[in-house]
Amino acid sequence: SGRSPKQKLVDDLWIVGAGPATHFPMTGIWWAILACFTAVLAPASAVSAWRFIVPFSGAPMPCLDLSGHAPQCFHSYTGYLTYGFM
């Protein structure tokens, strides 16, 4: 309309920069909220808030006891692998 190409480019760069400029601080805020909820709702079993930073850290794989003596473990490869694929 009445703007020069240089002014349009500067305006577009401001718009493009606004996304990361808001997302980086918001990540820290959400991390703090999750850490607070974990500390308040489960103080005895609260794990470190560091686990919220690692995105692909899931629950550790359970144990496998083929002899059947440990009730908390899987007793067959079928159950163990099925759990791993879920």
C-alpha positions in Angstrom: 0.0 0.0 0.0 2.1 3.0 1.1 5.0 1.1 2.6 8.4 0.5 1.0 9.6 -3.1 0.5 12.2 -2.5 3.2 9.5 -1.5 5.7 7.4 -4.5 4.8 10.4 -6.8 5.4 11.1 -5.2 8.8 7.5 -5.6 9.8 7.5 -9.3 8.7 10.7 -9.9 10.7 9.0 -8.4 13.8 6.1 -10.8 13.4 8.4 -13.8 12.8 10.5 -12.9 15.9 7.5 -12.6 18.1 6.8 -16.4 18.2 10.1 -17.5 19.7 10.3 -14.4 21.9 7.1 -15.5 23.6 7.6 -19.3 23.6 11.0 -19.3 25.3 9.8 -17.5 28.5 6.6 -19.5 28.4 8.5 -22.8 28.5 10.1 -21.7 31.8 6.8 -20.7 33.2 5.1 -24.0 32.4 8.1 -25.9 33.8 7.8 -23.9 37.1 4.0 -24.6 37.2 4.5 -28.4 36.7 7.3 -28.4 39.3 5.0 -26.6 41.8 2.1 -29.0 41.1 4.3 -32.0 41.6 5.7 -30.6 44.9 2.2 -29.8 46.2 0.3 -32.8 45.1 2.9 -35.5 45.8 5.5 -34.2 48.2 6.5 -37.6 49.5 7.0 -39.2 46.1 8.0 -36.1 44.2 10.8 -36.7 41.8 13.2 -34.0 40.6 11.7 -31.3 38.5 14.5 -32.0 36.0 12.4 -34.7 34.4 10.1 -32.0 33.0 12.9 -30.7 30.9 13.7 -34.0 29.2 10.9 -34.5 26.7 11.2 -38.1 25.9 12.0 -39.5 29.3 9.3 -41.9 30.1 8.9 -44.4 32.8 11.7 -46.9 33.1 11.2 -50.3 31.7 10.0 -52.8 34.4 12.0 -55.8 35.4 11.9 -59.2 33.8 12.0 -62.3 36.1 11.5 -65.5 34.2 11.7 -67.6 37.3 8.5 -66.0 38.7 9.8 -65.2 42.2 9.4 -61.4 42.0 5.7 -60.5 41.8 6.4 -56.9 40.6 8.2 -58.1 37.5 7.0 -59.5 34.2 7.3 -63.3 34.0 7.4 -63.7 30.3 9.0 -62.0 27.3 5.5 -61.5 25.8 4.4 -59.2 28.6 7.7 -57.4 28.8 7.8 -56.7 25.1 4.1 -55.8 24.9 4.6 -53.2 27.7 7.7 -51.9 25.9 5.8 -51.3 22.6 2.9 -49.5 24.3 
